Amino acid sequence: MANDFDFGFTAVDEVPSEAPVQPAAPSIDEDKILDKLAELERKILNADNSGMVNEHRSLIESDVSTKLRDVEDLVLPLLYNLQKNPEKEYIHWPNRTAIIDKQIEKIKAVTRYYERI
């Protein structure tokens, strides 16, 4: 069991003569690195991303337009129904809490879509 912890090294007072010599680390030319970084920065800043920006804007506008139509489809029927029979002064609406809660959840599902992602 004593051999279970033998990792193959021993402690010595001096470096053995047959020890391999470590190669020197390659020298780093900081000026070349800085020049490369500056060149990459110029390329990034001067890149024409207008096509991607316009495509993204178009997708967002389309998504917003669709969501607004969905909200209209959920709200307008209620308003149209409330508008019916304007000559009647009162509206009889039993069990409205459950009906309204259900509609509120539908509206939240459309308007808070990105909060769930």
KOLGU-4560 file (N, C-alpha, C; in nm, 3 decimals, padded with zeros to 5 digits):
<recs>
<n_xx: 00.081 n_yy: -00.119 n_zz: 00.000 ca_xx: 00.000 ca_yy: 00.000 ca_zz: 00.000 c_xx: 00.085 c_yy: 00.125 c_zz: 00.000 mol: A seq: 1 type: MET>
<n_xx: 00.209 n_yy: 00.116 n_zz: 00.048 ca_xx: 00.299 ca_yy: 00.231 ca_zz: 00.050 c_xx: 00.331 c_yy: 00.277 c_zz: -00.091 mol: A seq: 2 type: ALA>
<n_xx: 00.326 n_yy: 00.189 n_zz: -00.188 ca_xx: 00.357 ca_yy: 00.224 ca_zz: -00.327 c_xx: 00.242 c_yy: 00.298 c_zz: -00.397 mol: A seq: 3 type: ASN>
<n_xx: 00.125 n_yy: 00.303 n_zz: -00.335 ca_xx: 00.011 ca_yy: 00.371 ca_zz: -00.396 c_xx: 00.035 c_yy: 00.521 c_zz: -00.411 mol: A seq: 4 type: ASP>
<n_xx: 00.126 n_yy: 00.577 n_zz: -00.329 ca_xx: 00.150 ca_yy: 00.720 ca_zz: -00.332 c_xx: 00.283 c_yy: 00.755 c_zz: -00.397 mol: A seq: 5 type: PHE>
<n_xx: 00.345 n_yy: 00.663 n_zz: -00.470 ca_xx: 00.471 ca_yy: 00.690 ca_zz: -00.539 c_xx: 00.439 c_yy: 00.755 c_zz: -00.674 mol: A seq: 6 type: ASP>
<n_xx: 00.474 n_yy: 00.883 n_zz: -00.688 ca_xx: 00.444 ca_yy: 00.957 ca_zz: -00.810 c_xx: 00.564 c_yy: 00.964 c_zz: -00.904 mol: A seq: 7 type: PHE>
<n_xx: 00.674 n_yy: 00.897 n_zz: -00.869 ca_xx: 00.788 ca_yy: 00.889 ca_zz: -00.960 c_xx: 00.889 c_yy: 01.001 c_zz: -00.945 mol: A seq: 8 type: GLY>
<n_xx: 00.885 n_yy: 01.077 n_zz: -00.839 ca_xx: 00.987 ca_yy: 01.180 ca_zz: -00.819 c_xx: 01.055 c_yy: 01.160 c_zz: -00.685 mol: A seq: 9 type: PHE>
<n_xx: 01.177 n_yy: 01.219 n_zz: -00.676 ca_xx: 01.252 ca_yy: 01.212 ca_zz: -00.551 c_xx: 01.308 c_yy: 01.349 c_zz: -00.521 mol: A seq: 10 type: THR>
<n_xx: 01.334 n_yy: 01.378 n_zz: -00.396 ca_xx: 01.393 ca_yy: 01.505 ca_zz: -00.355 c_xx: 01.544 c_yy: 01.495 c_zz: -00.366 mol: A seq: 11 type: ALA>
<n_xx: 01.609 n_yy: 01.598 n_zz: -00.420 ca_xx: 01.755 ca_yy: 01.598 ca_zz: -00.436 c_xx: 01.810 c_yy: 01.732 c_zz: -00.391 mol: A seq: 12 type: VAL>
<n_xx: 01.941 n_yy: 01.735 n_zz: -00.360 ca_xx: 02.004 ca_yy: 01.859 ca_zz: -00.315 c_xx: 02.047 c_yy: 01.946 c_zz: -00.432 mol: A seq: 13 type: ASP>
<n_xx: 02.073 n_yy: 01.887 n_zz: -00.547 ca_xx: 02.113 ca_yy: 01.965 ca_zz: -00.665 c_xx: 02.055 c_yy: 01.904 c_zz: -00.790 mol: A seq: 14 type: GLU>
<n_xx: 02.056 n_yy: 01.982 n_zz: -00.899 ca_xx: 01.998 ca_yy: 01.936 ca_zz: -01.024 c_xx: 02.088 c_yy: 01.828 c_zz: -01.083 mol: A seq: 15 type: VAL>
<n_xx: 02.029 n_yy: 01.712 n_zz: -01.115 ca_xx: 02.111 ca_yy: 01.607 ca_zz: -01.176 c_xx: 02.165 c_yy: 01.654 c_zz: -01.311 mol: A seq: 16 type: PRO>
<n_xx: 02.283 n_yy: 01.607 n_zz: -01.347 ca_xx: 02.348 ca_yy: 01.652 ca_zz: -01.471 c_xx: 02.273 c_yy: 01.605 c_zz: -01.595 mol: A seq: 17 type: SER>
<n_xx: 02.197 n_yy: 01.498 n_zz: -01.585 ca_xx: 02.123 ca_yy: 01.449 ca_zz: -01.701 c_xx: 01.986 c_yy: 01.516 c_zz: -01.717 mol: A seq: 18 type: GLU>
<n_xx: 01.956 n_yy: 01.616 n_zz: -01.634 ca_xx: 01.826 ca_yy: 01.684 ca_zz: -01.643 c_xx: 01.816 c_yy: 01.759 c_zz: -01.775 mol: A seq: 19 type: ALA>
<n_xx: 01.703 n_yy: 01.747 n_zz: -01.843 ca_xx: 01.687 ca_yy: 01.818 ca_zz: -01.971 c_xx: 01.685 c_yy: 01.969 c_zz: -01.949 mol: A seq: 20 type: PRO>
<n_xx: 01.744 n_yy: 02.037 n_zz: -02.042 ca_xx: 01.748 ca_yy: 02.183 ca_zz: -02.036 c_xx: 01.619 c_yy: 02.237 c_zz: -02.095 mol: A seq: 21 type: VAL>
<n_xx: 01.555 n_yy: 02.327 n_zz: -02.023 ca_xx: 01.430 ca_yy: 02.387 ca_zz: -02.071 c_xx: 01.461 c_yy: 02.483 c_zz: -02.185 mol: A seq: 22 type: GLN>
<n_xx: 01.387 n_yy: 02.474 n_zz: -02.296 ca_xx: 01.410 ca_yy: 02.569 ca_zz: -02.404 c_xx: 01.365 c_yy: 02.709 c_zz: -02.360 mol: A seq: 23 type: PRO>
<n_xx: 01.432 n_yy: 02.807 n_zz: -02.414 ca_xx: 01.397 ca_yy: 02.945 ca_zz: -02.379 c_xx: 01.261 c_yy: 02.979 c_zz: -02.439 mol: A seq: 24 type: ALA>
<n_xx: 01.187 n_yy: 03.058 n_zz: -02.365 ca_xx: 01.056 ca_yy: 03.100 ca_zz: -02.415 c_xx: 01.075 c_yy: 03.192 c_zz: -02.533 mol: A seq: 25 type: ALA>
<n_xx: 00.988 n_yy: 03.178 n_zz: -02.635 ca_xx: 01.003 ca_yy: 03.265 ca_zz: -02.751 c_xx: 00.981 c_yy: 03.411 c_zz: -02.709 mol: A seq: 26 type: PRO>
<n_xx: 01.060 n_yy: 03.498 n_zz: -02.769 ca_xx: 01.046 ca_yy: 03.639 ca_zz: -02.733 c_xx: 00.917 c_yy: 03.693 c_zz: -02.795 mol: A seq: 27 type: SER>
<n_xx: 00.853 n_yy: 03.782 n_zz: -02.724 ca_xx: 00.727 ca_yy: 03.841 ca_zz: -02.769 c_xx: 00.755 c_yy: 03.981 c_zz: -02.817 mol: A seq: 28 type: ILE>
<n_xx: 00.713 n_yy: 04.006 n_zz: -02.941 ca_xx: 00.729 ca_yy: 04.140 ca_zz: -02.997 c_xx: 00.599 c_yy: 04.216 c_zz: -02.970 mol: A seq: 29 type: ASP>
<n_xx: 00.598 n_yy: 04.292 n_zz: -02.861 ca_xx: 00.476 ca_yy: 04.362 ca_zz: -02.820 c_xx: 00.429 c_yy: 04.461 c_zz: -02.925 mol: A seq: 30 type: GLU>
<n_xx: 00.522 n_yy: 04.523 n_zz: -02.997 ca_xx: 00.483 ca_yy: 04.619 ca_zz: -03.100 c_xx: 00.404 c_yy: 04.551 c_zz: -03.211 mol: A seq: 31 type: ASP>
<n_xx: 00.446 n_yy: 04.429 n_zz: -03.251 ca_xx: 00.373 ca_yy: 04.356 ca_zz: -03.354 c_xx: 00.232 c_yy: 04.320 c_zz: -03.307 mol: A seq: 32 type: LYS>
<n_xx: 00.223 n_yy: 04.278 n_zz: -03.182 ca_xx: 00.093 ca_yy: 04.242 ca_zz: -03.127 c_xx: 00.001 c_yy: 04.363 c_zz: -03.122 mol: A seq: 33 type: ILE>
<n_xx: 00.054 n_yy: 04.476 n_zz: -03.076 ca_xx: -00.026 ca_yy: 04.598 ca_zz: -03.070 c_xx: -00.069 c_yy: 04.643 c_zz: -03.209 mol: A seq: 34 type: LEU>
<n_xx: 00.022 n_yy: 04.628 n_zz: -03.307 ca_xx: -00.014 ca_yy: 04.664 ca_zz: -03.445 c_xx: -00.125 c_yy: 04.575 c_zz: -03.498 mol: A seq: 35 type: ASP>
<n_xx: -00.118 n_yy: 04.445 n_zz: -03.470 ca_xx: -00.222 ca_yy: 04.352 ca_zz: -03.514 c_xx: -00.356 c_yy: 04.386 c_zz: -03.448 mol: A seq: 36 type: LYS>
<n_xx: -00.352 n_yy: 04.416 n_zz: -03.318 ca_xx: -00.475 ca_yy: 04.452 ca_zz: -03.248 c_xx: -00.536 c_yy: 04.579 c_zz: -03.306 mol: A seq: 37 type: LEU>
<n_xx: -00.452 n_yy: 04.678 n_zz: -03.335 ca_xx: -00.501 ca_yy: 04.803 ca_zz: -03.394 c_xx: -00.561 c_yy: 04.778 c_zz: -03.531 mol: A seq: 38 type: ALA>
<n_xx: -00.499 n_yy: 04.690 n_zz: -03.609 ca_xx: -00.552 ca_yy: 04.656 ca_zz: -03.742 c_xx: -00.688 c_yy: 04.588 c_zz: -03.731 mol: A seq: 39 type: GLU>
<n_xx: -00.701 n_yy: 04.493 n_zz: -03.638 ca_xx: -00.830 ca_yy: 04.426 ca_zz: -03.616 c_xx: -00.936 c_yy: 04.524 c_zz: -03.570 mol: A seq: 40 type: LEU>
<n_xx: -00.899 n_yy: 04.615 n_zz: -03.483 ca_xx: -00.994 ca_yy: 04.716 ca_zz: -03.435 c_xx: -01.043 c_yy: 04.802 c_zz: -03.550 mol: A seq: 41 type: GLU>
<n_xx: -00.952 n_yy: 04.844 n_zz: -03.639 ca_xx: -00.991 ca_yy: 04.924 ca_zz: -03.755 c_xx: -01.087 c_yy: 04.847 c_zz: -03.845 mol: A seq: 42 type: ARG>
<n_xx: -01.058 n_yy: 04.719 n_zz: -03.866 ca_xx: -01.145 ca_yy: 04.636 ca_zz: -03.950 c_xx: -01.286 c_yy: 04.625 c_zz: -03.891 mol: A seq: 43 type: LYS>
<n_xx: -01.292 n_yy: 04.605 n_zz: -03.761 ca_xx: -01.422 ca_yy: 04.591 ca_zz: -03.695 c_xx: -01.500 c_yy: 04.722 c_zz: -03.701 mol: A seq: 44 type: ILE>
<n_xx: -01.432 n_yy: 04.832 n_zz: -03.671 ca_xx: -01.500 ca_yy: 04.962 ca_zz: -03.669 c_xx: -01.541 c_yy: 05.008 c_zz: -03.809 mol: A seq: 45 type: LEU>
<n_xx: -01.466 n_yy: 04.969 n_zz: -03.910 ca_xx: -01.496 ca_yy: 05.013 ca_zz: -04.046 c_xx: -01.584 c_yy: 04.915 c_zz: -04.123 mol: A seq: 46 type: ASN>
<n_xx: -01.619 n_yy: 04.803 n_zz: -04.061 ca_xx: -01.702 ca_yy: 04.704 ca_zz: -04.129 c_xx: -01.842 c_yy: 04.762 c_zz: -04.155 mol: A seq: 47 type: ALA>
<n_xx: -01.896 n_yy: 04.726 n_zz: -04.268 ca_xx: -02.030 ca_yy: 04.773 ca_zz: -04.305 c_xx: -02.133 c_yy: 04.673 c_zz: -04.254 mol: A seq: 48 type: ASP>
<n_xx: -02.195 n_yy: 04.707 n_zz: -04.143 ca_xx: -02.297 ca_yy: 04.620 ca_zz: -04.082 c_xx: -02.437 c_yy: 04.672 c_zz: -04.108 mol: A seq: 49 type: ASN>
<n_xx: -02.451 n_yy: 04.766 n_zz: -04.199 ca_xx: -02.582 ca_yy: 04.827 ca_zz: -04.221 c_xx: -02.685 c_yy: 04.725 c_zz: -04.270 mol: A seq: 50 type: SER>
<n_xx: -02.642 n_yy: 04.629 n_zz: -04.348 ca_xx: -02.734 ca_yy: 04.526 ca_zz: -04.395 c_xx: -02.792 c_yy: 04.445 c_zz: -04.280 mol: A seq: 51 type: GLY>
<n_xx: -02.703 n_yy: 04.406 n_zz: -04.188 ca_xx: -02.749 ca_yy: 04.329 ca_zz: -04.072 c_xx: -02.838 c_yy: 04.413 c_zz: -03.983 mol: A seq: 52 type: MET>
<n_xx: -02.801 n_yy: 04.540 n_zz: -03.965 ca_xx: -02.881 ca_yy: 04.630 ca_zz: -03.880 c_xx: -03.020 c_yy: 04.648 c_zz: -03.941 mol: A seq: 53 type: VAL>
<n_xx: -03.026 n_yy: 04.670 n_zz: -04.071 ca_xx: -03.156 ca_yy: 04.688 ca_zz: -04.138 c_xx: -03.240 c_yy: 04.561 c_zz: -04.132 mol: A seq: 54 type: ASN>
<n_xx: -03.177 n_yy: 04.447 n_zz: -04.149 ca_xx: -03.250 ca_yy: 04.321 ca_zz: -04.141 c_xx: -03.304 c_yy: 04.299 c_zz: -04.000 mol: A seq: 55 type: GLU>
<n_xx: -03.222 n_yy: 04.329 n_zz: -03.901 ca_xx: -03.266 ca_yy: 04.317 ca_zz: -03.762 c_xx: -03.382 c_yy: 04.412 c_zz: -03.733 mol: A seq: 56 type: HIS>
<n_xx: -03.370 n_yy: 04.535 n_zz: -03.779 ca_xx: -03.477 ca_yy: 04.633 ca_zz: -03.759 c_xx: -03.606 c_yy: 04.585 c_zz: -03.823 mol: A seq: 57 type: ARG>
<n_xx: -03.596 n_yy: 04.530 n_zz: -03.943 ca_xx: -03.713 ca_yy: 04.480 ca_zz: -04.014 c_xx: -03.780 c_yy: 04.365 c_zz: -03.938 mol: A seq: 58 type: SER>
<n_xx: -03.698 n_yy: 04.274 n_zz: -03.884 ca_xx: -03.752 ca_yy: 04.162 ca_zz: -03.807 c_xx: -03.821 c_yy: 04.210 c_zz: -03.680 mol: A seq: 59 type: LEU>
<n_xx: -03.762 n_yy: 04.306 n_zz: -03.612 ca_xx: -03.822 ca_yy: 04.361 ca_zz: -03.490 c_xx: -03.953 c_yy: 04.430 c_zz: -03.522 mol: A seq: 60 type: ILE>
<n_xx: -03.955 n_yy: 04.512 n_zz: -03.628 ca_xx: -04.078 ca_yy: 04.582 ca_zz: -03.666 c_xx: -04.189 c_yy: 04.483 c_zz: -03.701 mol: A seq: 61 type: GLU>
<n_xx: -04.153 n_yy: 04.377 n_zz: -03.772 ca_xx: -04.251 ca_yy: 04.275 ca_zz: -03.807 c_xx: -04.305 c_yy: 04.206 c_zz: -03.682 mol: A seq: 62 type: SER>
<n_xx: -04.215 n_yy: 04.173 n_zz: -03.588 ca_xx: -04.256 ca_yy: 04.107 ca_zz: -03.465 c_xx: -04.347 c_yy: 04.198 c_zz: -03.383 mol: A seq: 63 type: ASP>
<n_xx: -04.311 n_yy: 04.325 n_zz: -03.371 ca_xx: -04.392 ca_yy: 04.419 ca_zz: -03.294 c_xx: -04.529 c_yy: 04.436 c_zz: -03.360 mol: A seq: 64 type: VAL>
<n_xx: -04.530 n_yy: 04.446 n_zz: -03.492 ca_xx: -04.657 ca_yy: 04.461 ca_zz: -03.564 c_xx: -04.748 c_yy: 04.340 c_zz: -03.540 mol: A seq: 65 type: SER>
<n_xx: -04.691 n_yy: 04.222 n_zz: -03.544 ca_xx: -04.769 ca_yy: 04.100 ca_zz: -03.519 c_xx: -04.822 c_yy: 04.098 c_zz: -03.376 mol: A seq: 66 type: THR>
<n_xx: -04.739 n_yy: 04.134 n_zz: -03.281 ca_xx: -04.782 ca_yy: 04.135 ca_zz: -03.141 c_xx: -04.894 c_yy: 04.238 c_zz: -03.119 mol: A seq: 67 type: LYS>
<n_xx: -04.884 n_yy: 04.353 n_zz: -03.182 ca_xx: -04.989 ca_yy: 04.454 ca_zz: -03.167 c_xx: -05.121 c_yy: 04.405 c_zz: -03.226 mol: A seq: 68 type: LEU>
<n_xx: -05.115 n_yy: 04.337 n_zz: -03.341 ca_xx: -05.238 ca_yy: 04.280 ca_zz: -03.398 c_xx: -05.297 c_yy: 04.174 c_zz: -03.306 mol: A seq: 69 type: ARG>
<n_xx: -05.211 n_yy: 04.094 n_zz: -03.244 ca_xx: -05.259 ca_yy: 03.992 ca_zz: -03.149 c_xx: -05.329 c_yy: 04.057 c_zz: -03.031 mol: A seq: 70 type: ASP>
<n_xx: -05.272 n_yy: 04.165 n_zz: -02.978 ca_xx: -05.335 ca_yy: 04.236 ca_zz: -02.866 c_xx: -05.468 c_yy: 04.297 c_zz: -02.911 mol: A seq: 71 type: VAL>
<n_xx: -05.472 n_yy: 04.355 n_zz: -03.031 ca_xx: -05.598 ca_yy: 04.407 ca_zz: -03.084 c_xx: -05.704 c_yy: 04.298 c_zz: -03.087 mol: A seq: 72 type: GLU>
<n_xx: -05.665 n_yy: 04.180 n_zz: -03.136 ca_xx: -05.760 ca_yy: 04.069 ca_zz: -03.146 c_xx: -05.813 c_yy: 04.026 c_zz: -03.009 mol: A seq: 73 type: ASP>
<n_xx: -05.738 n_yy: 04.054 n_zz: -02.904 ca_xx: -05.781 ca_yy: 04.018 ca_zz: -02.770 c_xx: -05.862 c_yy: 04.127 c_zz: -02.702 mol: A seq: 74 type: LEU>
<n_xx: -05.838 n_yy: 04.252 n_zz: -02.735 ca_xx: -05.905 ca_yy: 04.364 ca_zz: -02.667 c_xx: -06.026 c_yy: 04.415 c_zz: -02.743 mol: A seq: 75 type: VAL>
<n_xx: -06.016 n_yy: 04.426 n_zz: -02.874 ca_xx: -06.124 ca_yy: 04.486 ca_zz: -02.952 c_xx: -06.258 c_yy: 04.412 c_zz: -02.940 mol: A seq: 76 type: LEU>
<n_xx: -06.263 n_yy: 04.280 n_zz: -02.939 ca_xx: -06.393 ca_yy: 04.214 ca_zz: -02.922 c_xx: -06.465 c_yy: 04.256 c_zz: -02.794 mol: A seq: 77 type: PRO>
<n_xx: -06.390 n_yy: 04.273 n_zz: -02.687 ca_xx: -06.450 ca_yy: 04.319 ca_zz: -02.562 c_xx: -06.510 c_yy: 04.459 c_zz: -02.581 mol: A seq: 78 type: LEU>
<n_xx: -06.434 n_yy: 04.547 n_zz: -02.640 ca_xx: -06.483 ca_yy: 04.683 ca_zz: -02.660 c_xx: -06.603 c_yy: 04.687 c_zz: -02.754 mol: A seq: 79 type: LEU>
<n_xx: -06.599 n_yy: 04.606 n_zz: -02.859 ca_xx: -06.714 ca_yy: 04.601 ca_zz: -02.953 c_xx: -06.839 c_yy: 04.551 c_zz: -02.881 mol: A seq: 80 type: TYR>
<n_xx: -06.822 n_yy: 04.450 n_zz: -02.796 ca_xx: -06.937 ca_yy: 04.397 ca_zz: -02.721 c_xx: -06.991 c_yy: 04.500 c_zz: -02.622 mol: A seq: 81 type: ASN>
<n_xx: -06.903 n_yy: 04.575 n_zz: -02.560 ca_xx: -06.947 ca_yy: 04.679 ca_zz: -02.468 c_xx: -07.018 c_yy: 04.793 c_zz: -02.542 mol: A seq: 82 type: LEU>
<n_xx: -06.983 n_yy: 04.811 n_zz: -02.666 ca_xx: -07.041 ca_yy: 04.918 ca_zz: -02.748 c_xx: -07.182 c_yy: 04.884 c_zz: -02.799 mol: A seq: 83 type: GLN>
<n_xx: -07.214 n_yy: 04.756 n_zz: -02.801 ca_xx: -07.346 ca_yy: 04.714 ca_zz: -02.849 c_xx: -07.456 c_yy: 04.770 c_zz: -02.758 mol: A seq: 84 type: LYS>
<n_xx: -07.571 n_yy: 04.793 n_zz: -02.817 ca_xx: -07.688 ca_yy: 04.840 ca_zz: -02.743 c_xx: -07.659 c_yy: 04.965 c_zz: -02.658 mol: A seq: 85 type: ASN>
<n_xx: -07.614 n_yy: 05.073 n_zz: -02.719 ca_xx: -07.581 ca_yy: 05.193 ca_zz: -02.641 c_xx: -07.703 c_yy: 05.254 c_zz: -02.572 mol: A seq: 86 type: PRO>
<n_xx: -07.823 n_yy: 05.217 n_zz: -02.616 ca_xx: -07.944 ca_yy: 05.271 ca_zz: -02.553 c_xx: -07.969 c_yy: 05.209 c_zz: -02.416 mol: A seq: 87 type: GLU>
<n_xx: -07.907 n_yy: 05.095 n_zz: -02.388 ca_xx: -07.924 ca_yy: 05.030 ca_zz: -02.257 c_xx: -07.822 c_yy: 05.090 c_zz: -02.161 mol: A seq: 88 type: LYS>
<n_xx: -07.870 n_yy: 05.127 n_zz: -02.044 ca_xx: -07.786 ca_yy: 05.194 ca_zz: -01.948 c_xx: -07.701 c_yy: 05.099 c_zz: -01.865 mol: A seq: 89 type: GLU>
<n_xx: -07.743 n_yy: 04.976 n_zz: -01.846 ca_xx: -07.674 ca_yy: 04.882 ca_zz: -01.760 c_xx: -07.627 c_yy: 04.761 c_zz: -01.840 mol: A seq: 90 type: TYR>
<n_xx: -07.522 n_yy: 04.701 n_zz: -01.790 ca_xx: -07.468 ca_yy: 04.580 ca_zz: -01.851 c_xx: -07.475 c_yy: 04.469 c_zz: -01.746 mol: A seq: 91 type: ILE>
<n_xx: -07.537 n_yy: 04.360 n_zz: -01.783 ca_xx: -07.544 ca_yy: 04.243 ca_zz: -01.695 c_xx: -07.429 c_yy: 04.151 c_zz: -01.733 mol: A seq: 92 type: HIS>
<n_xx: -07.337 n_yy: 04.128 n_zz: -01.639 ca_xx: -07.217 ca_yy: 04.050 ca_zz: -01.671 c_xx: -07.182 c_yy: 03.958 c_zz: -01.555 mol: A seq: 93 type: TRP>
<n_xx: -07.255 n_yy: 03.848 n_zz: -01.544 ca_xx: -07.227 ca_yy: 03.753 ca_zz: -01.434 c_xx: -07.097 c_yy: 03.678 c_zz: -01.461 mol: A seq: 94 type: PRO>
<n_xx: -07.030 n_yy: 03.637 n_zz: -01.356 ca_xx: -06.905 ca_yy: 03.558 ca_zz: -01.364 c_xx: -06.795 c_yy: 03.630 c_zz: -01.443 mol: A seq: 95 type: ASN>
<n_xx: -06.796 n_yy: 03.761 n_zz: -01.440 ca_xx: -06.699 ca_yy: 03.835 ca_zz: -01.521 c_xx: -06.555 c_yy: 03.822 c_zz: -01.472 mol: A seq: 96 type: ARG>
<n_xx: -06.534 n_yy: 03.796 n_zz: -01.343 ca_xx: -06.398 ca_yy: 03.787 ca_zz: -01.291 c_xx: -06.320 c_yy: 03.676 c_zz: -01.360 mol: A seq: 97 type: THR>
<n_xx: -06.377 n_yy: 03.561 n_zz: -01.373 ca_xx: -06.309 ca_yy: 03.448 ca_zz: -01.438 c_xx: -06.284 c_yy: 03.478 c_zz: -01.586 mol: A seq: 98 type: ALA>
<n_xx: -06.382 n_yy: 03.538 n_zz: -01.651 ca_xx: -06.370 ca_yy: 03.570 ca_zz: -01.794 c_xx: -06.261 c_yy: 03.675 c_zz: -01.815 mol: A seq: 99 type: ILE>
<n_xx: -06.262 n_yy: 03.778 n_zz: -01.731 ca_xx: -06.162 ca_yy: 03.885 ca_zz: -01.743 c_xx: -06.022 c_yy: 03.832 c_zz: -01.711 mol: A seq: 100 type: ILE>
<n_xx: -06.010 n_yy: 03.750 n_zz: -01.606 ca_xx: -05.880 ca_yy: 03.693 ca_zz: -01.572 c_xx: -05.822 c_yy: 03.610 c_zz: -01.686 mol: A seq: 101 type: ASP>
<n_xx: -05.908 n_yy: 03.535 n_zz: -01.751 ca_xx: -05.863 ca_yy: 03.453 ca_zz: -01.864 c_xx: -05.811 c_yy: 03.543 c_zz: -01.978 mol: A seq: 102 type: LYS>
<n_xx: -05.883 n_yy: 03.652 n_zz: -02.005 ca_xx: -05.842 ca_yy: 03.743 ca_zz: -02.112 c_xx: -05.713 c_yy: 03.816 c_zz: -02.074 mol: A seq: 103 type: GLN>
<n_xx: -05.699 n_yy: 03.852 n_zz: -01.948 ca_xx: -05.576 ca_yy: 03.917 ca_zz: -01.902 c_xx: -05.456 c_yy: 03.826 c_zz: -01.924 mol: A seq: 104 type: ILE>
<n_xx: -05.471 n_yy: 03.699 n_zz: -01.892 ca_xx: -05.362 ca_yy: 03.603 ca_zz: -01.913 c_xx: -05.326 c_yy: 03.590 c_zz: -02.060 mol: A seq: 105 type: GLU>
<n_xx: -05.426 n_yy: 03.592 n_zz: -02.147 ca_xx: -05.399 ca_yy: 03.586 ca_zz: -02.291 c_xx: -05.321 c_yy: 03.709 c_zz: -02.336 mol: A seq: 106 type: LYS>
<n_xx: -05.359 n_yy: 03.825 n_zz: -02.286 ca_xx: -05.289 ca_yy: 03.948 ca_zz: -02.323 c_xx: -05.146 c_yy: 03.946 c_zz: -02.271 mol: A seq: 107 type: ILE>
<n_xx: -05.127 n_yy: 03.902 n_zz: -02.148 ca_xx: -04.992 ca_yy: 03.894 ca_zz: -02.092 c_xx: -04.905 c_yy: 03.795 c_zz: -02.170 mol: A seq: 108 type: LYS>
<n_xx: -04.965 n_yy: 03.689 n_zz: -02.218 ca_xx: -04.889 ca_yy: 03.590 ca_zz: -02.296 c_xx: -04.832 c_yy: 03.653 c_zz: -02.423 mol: A seq: 109 type: ALA>
<n_xx: -04.904 n_yy: 03.750 n_zz: -02.478 ca_xx: -04.856 ca_yy: 03.818 ca_zz: -02.598 c_xx: -04.756 c_yy: 03.928 c_zz: -02.563 mol: A seq: 110 type: VAL>
<n_xx: -04.790 n_yy: 04.011 n_zz: -02.465 ca_xx: -04.709 ca_yy: 04.129 ca_zz: -02.436 c_xx: -04.584 c_yy: 04.099 c_zz: -02.354 mol: A seq: 111 type: THR>
<n_xx: -04.582 n_yy: 03.990 n_zz: -02.282 ca_xx: -04.467 ca_yy: 03.959 ca_zz: -02.198 c_xx: -04.390 c_yy: 03.837 c_zz: -02.248 mol: A seq: 112 type: ARG>
<n_xx: -04.397 n_yy: 03.813 n_zz: -02.374 ca_xx: -04.332 ca_yy: 03.698 ca_zz: -02.437 c_xx: -04.182 c_yy: 03.693 c_zz: -02.405 mol: A seq: 113 type: TYR>
<n_xx: -04.113 n_yy: 03.808 n_zz: -02.416 ca_xx: -03.968 ca_yy: 03.809 ca_zz: -02.400 c_xx: -03.925 c_yy: 03.794 c_zz: -02.255 mol: A seq: 114 type: TYR>
<n_xx: -04.014 n_yy: 03.816 n_zz: -02.161 ca_xx: -03.980 ca_yy: 03.796 ca_zz: -02.020 c_xx: -03.967 c_yy: 03.648 c_zz: -01.987 mol: A seq: 115 type: GLU>
<n_xx: -04.033 n_yy: 03.563 n_zz: -02.067 ca_xx: -04.030 ca_yy: 03.418 ca_zz: -02.040 c_xx: -03.909 c_yy: 03.352 c_zz: -02.101 mol: A seq: 116 type: ARG>
<n_xx: -03.842 n_yy: 03.420 n_zz: -02.190 ca_xx: -03.728 ca_yy: 03.359 ca_zz: -02.260 c_xx: -03.604 c_yy: 03.368 c_zz: -02.174 mol: A seq: 117 type: ILE>
</recs>
